[in-house]
Amino acid sequence: MWNVLVFFVGFTLLKKLISSIKKLKCNQAFFLAFVIWLRFFLSAYHEFTFPPLIAGMSINALASILVIAASFFVIPTHLWQIKKLLPLYFFILCIIISAALSGQFIQSIAVITKWLYFIVIALLTYQVMKRHGETVTLNLLLIPFSFPIILQVLSILMGYAKQTEADGSASFIGGYNHEAVFSIVILTFLFLVVLLNRKYIKFQPFVVAFAIFCLLMANYRTALLGAIPILLTFYWGYTINSVIKAHRSFIVIFMVFITFCFVAIVLPIMSERFADIAIVIENADELFKAARYYTDEEQDLFSARVYIWSQYLTEFFNASGQVWMTGFGPDFWKNSHSLYAHNTFVSYLYEFGFIGFFFFLWLLSKPVITLLKVTADSTRNRLLSAHIGFFIINNATMPLWQIEGVIFYGILTGYTWFYCSHQQVVSAQKPVY
């Protein structure tokens, strides 16, 4: 029954997607939206698409490779040569060097594939926005992102949940495999809704509130933390811009009061889920030690994340000088750890050493630095808040390990490129007196 529902919803949205694309007559726009729809559709059938099928690769992995191969026929050659991609190419080079020195050649294929997939999503988002503008592009992207949202609503109505926490709480994730992956998809949906101009979306605050509800039902606290800067920036900006300038001082005071009330009410309700975070912050100096010195109680903090980070960092700093420079190699953790690092920064330091870690930080910071150079407005602030949210998520899980996280950051980066380029053009066209 469930698989039939998934099929019906998926193909209904595909039909709507094709109908929308016919009006645009743009192959790149169709490819971008279709690629995202395809990923969500295949992942909804994870029982069949996740297990290895050919040469150790799953249907999902093969689909990702085919997407990258097809992109060379869709994306103009000159776009692959833009300077914005330089940090990415340097980072991919670091991955190749690390793989060569560690012998992790096979493992590097999956890692490089994800970063090439990221380039495809970022370039397509950038190019489609240049051709059709951000409003048309965001509305188009909302079609494939409606797919997992509808499935989640159906799973709530049908009571189809996944037990995820020791306290007995459940996650409604629309039949998907893991709440971490699904929550990133919902966070991307929230990001798209927030970035839409209020003129082109009715009842925007309520749609954003619905996205928050979906995040809460997914029950993954890392994504909730990542959503906080996005939500604060949106509701603050939306409220301030909704009143005339003469009343804004009063509204600012009122918003501060409402924020404190919200924290006072919500914090006790969510305190059990987030209590470990406060403990980790308060005792950060005591937790900075080798893994073998952790007590049983300390090992359980933050769902064992702090202990896992310590295990990775202890092994890394006890290694040779070469490992310090280029790391243990792509996905080497699978040879020595039962769990992934649950922190992108820790994982990339472990896998690619200080050199790879440096280029990864360059990759993350370059769009943010470019954003900070342009004149502040609501779009810039919301883009910055999304980058901050993504940084937060990377500190407690690894969104870039999954294609869904790659899609989120690809859209965010592509939009950032477009926005900054557009603002620079606007600034250049202003008359100088």
C-alpha positions in Angstrom: 0.0 0.0 0.0 2.7 2.5 1.0 4.8 1.8 -2.1 1.7 2.4 -4.3 1.2 5.8 -2.5 4.8 6.8 -3.1 4.6 5.9 -6.8 1.3 7.9 -7.2 2.6 11.0 -5.4 6.0 10.8 -7.2 4.6 10.6 -10.7 1.9 13.2 -10.0 4.6 15.7 -9.1 6.8 14.6 -12.1 3.8 15.4 -14.3 3.5 18.8 -12.7 7.2 19.4 -13.1 7.1 18.6 -16.8 4.1 20.9 -17.2 6.0 23.8 -15.5 9.1 23.2 -17.6 7.2 23.4 -20.9 6.5 27.0 -20.1 10.2 27.8 -19.5 11.6 25.8 -22.4 14.9 25.4 -20.6 16.8 22.1 -20.5 19.0 23.2 -17.6 16.0 24.1 -15.5 14.4 20.7 -16.2 17.6 18.8 -15.5 18.1 20.6 -12.2 14.5 19.9 -11.0 14.4 16.4 -12.4 17.7 15.3 -10.8 16.4 16.4 -7.4 13.0 14.6 -8.0 14.9 11.5 -9.1 17.0 11.4 -5.9 13.9 11.8 -3.7 11.9 9.2 -5.6 14.7 6.6 -5.5 15.4 7.2 -1.8 11.8 6.6 -1.0 12.3 3.0 -2.2 15.5 2.6 -0.1 14.9 -1.1 0.4 15.7 -1.6 -3.3 17.9 1.4 -4.1 20.4 1.3 -1.2 21.8 -2.3 -1.3 24.8 -2.9 -3.7 23.8 -4.0 -7.2 26.7 -3.7 -9.6 30.4 -3.6 -8.7 29.4 -2.8 -5.1 27.4 0.2 -6.2 23.7 0.7 -5.4 21.0 2.0 -7.7 21.3 5.4 -6.0 25.1 5.5 -6.5 24.7 4.6 -10.2 22.0 7.3 -10.6 24.4 9.9 -9.2 27.2 8.9 -11.6 24.7 9.0 -14.5 23.6 12.5 -13.4 27.2 13.7 -13.4 27.9 12.2 -16.8 24.7 13.7 -18.3 25.5 17.1 -16.9 28.5 17.5 -19.3 25.9 17.6 -22.1 23.6 20.1 -20.3 26.0 22.5 -18.6 28.1 24.7 -21.0 31.8 23.9 -20.9 32.8 27.5 -19.9 30.9 27.2 -16.6 33.1 24.4 -15.4 36.0 26.9 -15.7 34.7 29.7 -13.6 36.9 31.0 -10.8 34.2 30.3 -8.2 35.0 26.6 -8.6 38.7 27.0 -7.7 38.4 26.1 -4.0 36.4 23.0 -5.0 39.0 21.8 -7.5 41.8 22.3 -5.0 39.8 20.3 -2.4 39.2 17.5 -4.9 42.9 17.5 -5.7 43.6 17.1 -2.0 41.2 14.1 -2.0 43.1 12.5 -4.9 46.5 13.1 -3.3 45.2 11.6 0.0 43.9 8.6 -1.8 47.1 8.1 -3.7 49.3 8.2 -0.5 46.9 6.0 1.6 45.9 3.5 -1.1 42.2 4.4 -0.7 41.5 4.6 -4.4 38.2 2.8 -4.5 36.9 4.7 -1.5 37.8 8.0 -3.1 35.4 7.4 -6.0 32.4 7.8 -3.8 33.8 11.0 -2.2 34.8 12.6 -5.5 31.4 11.7 -7.0 29.6 13.6 -4.2 31.7 16.7 -4.8 31.2 16.5 -8.6 27.4 16.2 -7.9 27.7 19.3 -5.7 29.3 21.2 -8.6 26.5 20.1 -10.9 23.7 21.3 -8.5 25.5 24.6 -7.8 26.3 25.4 -11.4 22.7 24.5 -12.5 21.2 26.7 -9.8 23.5 29.5 -10.7 22.8 29.3 -14.4 19.0 28.8 -14.1 18.7 31.8 -11.8 20.7 33.9 -14.3 18.3 32.9 -17.0 15.0 33.0 -15.2 15.6 34.8 -11.9 15.4 33.5 -8.3 11.6 33.5 -8.0 11.0 31.2 -11.0 13.9 28.9 -9.9 12.8 28.6 -6.3 9.1 27.9 -7.3 10.4 25.3 -9.7 12.5 23.6 -7.0 9.6 23.5 -4.6 7.9 21.0 -6.8 10.4 18.1 -6.2 10.7 19.2 -2.6 7.0 18.8 -2.2 7.4 15.1 -2.7 9.1 14.2 0.7 6.8 16.8 2.4 3.7 15.0 1.2 5.1 11.6 2.1 5.8 12.9 5.7 2.2 14.2 6.0 0.9 10.9 4.8 3.1 9.0 7.3 1.7 11.2 10.1 -1.9 10.6 9.1 -1.2 6.8 8.8 0.8 6.6 12.0 3.8 5.3 10.0 6.7 6.3 12.2 10.3 5.2 12.9 11.4 4.7 16.5 14.7 6.6 16.8 15.3 7.6 20.4 16.0 5.7 23.6 13.3 7.8 25.3 10.6 6.2 23.1 10.1 9.2 20.8 9.4 8.6 17.1 10.4 10.2 13.8 7.9 10.7 11.0 10.1 10.6 7.9 7.7 9.6 5.2 9.1 6.0 4.9 12.7 7.3 4.2 15.7 5.4 5.6 17.1 7.8 8.2 15.9 10.9 10.0 19.2 12.7 9.6 18.9 12.6 5.8 15.2 13.4 5.8 15.6 16.4 8.1 18.1 17.9 5.7 15.5 17.7 3.0 13.0 19.4 5.2 15.5 22.1 6.1 16.2 22.7 2.4 12.4 23.1 1.9 12.4 25.6 4.7 15.3 27.4 3.1 13.6 27.7 -0.2 10.4 29.0 1.3 12.2 31.6 3.4 14.2 32.8 0.3 11.1 33.4 -1.8 10.0 37.1 -2.1 6.9 37.7 0.1 5.2 39.1 -3.0 5.2 35.7 -4.7 4.1 33.4 -1.9 0.8 33.7 0.0 0.8 33.2 3.8 4.6 32.8 3.9 5.0 32.9 7.7 2.4 30.1 8.0 4.2 28.0 5.4 7.4 28.5 7.3 5.6 27.5 10.5 4.5 24.4 8.7 8.1 23.6 7.7 9.0 23.9 11.4 6.3 21.5 12.3 7.7 19.1 9.7 11.2 19.4 11.2 9.8 18.7 14.7 8.0 15.6 13.4 11.3 14.4 11.8 12.7 14.6 15.4 16.3 15.2 14.6 17.7 17.9 16.9 20.8 18.7 14.8 18.6 20.0 12.0 16.5 21.9 14.5 19.6 23.7 15.7 20.6 24.5 12.1 17.2 26.0 11.5 17.4 28.5 14.3 19.4 31.2 12.6 17.3 30.9 9.4 14.0 31.2 11.4 15.3 34.1 13.5 16.4 36.0 10.5 13.2 35.4 8.6 10.7 36.3 11.3 12.7 39.3 12.5 13.1 40.7 9.0 9.5 39.8 7.9 8.0 41.6 11.0 10.2 44.7 10.7 9.5 45.1 7.0 5.8 44.7 7.6 5.4 48.0 9.5 6.2 51.6 8.7 9.5 53.1 9.9 7.8 55.2 12.6 6.6 52.1 14.4 9.7 49.9 14.0 11.3 50.8 17.4 8.2 49.6 19.1 8.1 46.4 17.0 11.8 45.7 17.8 11.1 45.9 21.5 8.0 43.7 21.1 9.9 41.1 19.0 12.6 40.9 21.7 9.9 40.3 24.3 8.2 37.6 22.2 11.6 35.9 21.6 12.3 35.7 25.4 8.8 34.4 26.0 9.2 31.8 23.3 12.6 30.7 24.8 11.1 30.5 28.3 8.2 28.3 27.1 10.0 26.1 24.6 13.3 25.5 26.4 11.7 23.6 29.3 9.7 21.5 26.9 12.8 20.6 24.8 15.3 20.6 27.7 15.6 16.8 27.9 16.5 16.6 24.2 19.1 19.4 24.3 20.4 19.1 27.9 23.6 17.4 26.7 24.5 20.4 24.6 24.5 22.7 27.7 26.6 20.2 29.6 29.2 19.9 26.8 29.5 23.7 26.5 29.9 24.1 30.3 32.5 21.3 30.5 34.3 21.8 27.2 37.8 22.2 28.9 37.3 18.9 30.8 36.2 17.0 27.7 39.2 18.0 25.7 41.2 14.8 26.4 42.1 11.4 24.9 39.2 9.0 24.4 40.5 6.5 26.9 40.1 8.9 29.7 36.3 9.4 29.2 34.1 8.0 31.9 31.0 6.0 31.1 28.8 9.0 31.8 30.9 11.3 29.5 30.8 8.7 26.7 27.0 9.1 26.5 27.0 12.9 26.2 25.3 14.3 23.1 24.4 10.8 21.9 28.0 9.8 22.2 29.2 12.4 19.7 31.8 14.0 21.9 33.3 10.6 22.7 33.3 9.7 19.0 35.1 13.0 18.1 37.7 12.3 20.7 38.3 8.8 19.3 39.0 10.2 15.8 41.1 13.2 17.0 43.2 10.9 19.4 44.0 8.5 16.5 44.8 11.4 14.2 47.2 13.3 16.5 48.9 10.0 17.5 49.7 9.3 13.8 52.7 10.2 11.6 53.6 13.5 10.1 52.4 12.5 6.7 48.9 11.7 8.1 48.9 15.1 9.7 49.4 16.7 6.3 47.2 14.5 4.0 45.2 12.4 6.4 44.4 8.7 6.6 42.6 8.7 3.2 39.0 9.0 1.9 36.5 7.0 4.0 39.3 5.4 5.9 37.2 5.5 9.1 35.3 2.5 7.8 38.5 0.4 8.4 39.0 1.5 12.0 35.7 2.8 13.4 32.2 1.3 13.6 30.6 4.8 13.5 31.2 7.8 11.3 32.6 10.9 13.0 29.3 12.8 13.3 31.2 16.0 12.6 32.4 17.0 9.1 35.3 19.0 10.4 36.6 16.2 12.5 36.1 13.7 9.7 37.8 15.8 7.0 40.8 16.5 9.3 41.0 12.7 10.0 40.7 11.8 6.3 42.5 14.6 4.5 44.8 16.1 7.1 45.6 19.7 7.7 46.0 20.5 4.0 42.6 19.1 3.0 41.1 20.7 6.1 42.4 24.1 5.1 41.0 23.8 1.5 37.6 22.6 2.9 37.5 25.7 5.2 38.3 27.9 2.2 35.5 26.2 0.2 33.0 26.9 3.0 34.1 30.4 3.8 34.5 31.8 0.2 30.8 32.3 -0.5 30.3 33.8 3.0 33.1 36.3 2.5 31.7 37.3 -0.8 28.2 37.8 0.7 29.7 40.0 3.4 31.1 42.3 0.8 27.7 43.2 -0.7 25.2 45.7 0.6 23.0 44.1 3.3 19.3 43.4 2.5 16.8 40.7 3.5 18.0 38.2 0.9 21.7 38.6 1.9 20.8 38.2 5.6 18.8 35.0 4.9 21.5 33.5 2.8 24.0 34.3 5.5 21.7 32.6 8.1 21.5 29.5 5.9 25.3 29.3 5.7 25.5 29.7 9.5 22.8 27.0 9.9 24.8 24.7 7.6 27.9 25.3 9.6 26.1 24.3 12.8 24.8 21.1 11.3 28.3 20.1 10.2 29.4 20.3 13.8 27.0 17.6 14.9 26.6 15.4 11.9 27.8 15.0 8.3 25.3 16.4 5.8 27.8 16.3 2.9 28.1 12.5 3.4 24.7 12.2 1.8 23.5 13.4 -1.6 20.5 15.2 0.1 23.0 17.3 2.1 25.0 18.0 -1.1 21.8 19.2 -2.8 21.1 21.6 0.0 24.6 23.1 0.0 24.7 23.1 -3.9 21.5 25.1 -4.1 22.7 27.5 -1.3 26.1 28.0 -3.0 24.6 28.4 -6.5 22.1 31.0 -5.1 24.9 32.8 -3.3 26.9 33.0 -6.5 24.0 34.4 -8.4 23.0 36.9 -5.7 26.5 38.3 -5.3 27.1 38.5 -9.1 23.7 40.2 -9.5 24.4 42.7 -6.7 27.8 43.5 -8.2 26.2 44.3 -11.6 23.5 46.5 -9.9 26.2 48.4 -8.0 28.3 48.9 -11.2 25.2 50.3 -13.0 24.5 53.0 -10.3 25.5 56.4 -11.5 28.5 58.0 -9.8 28.2 61.7 -8.9 
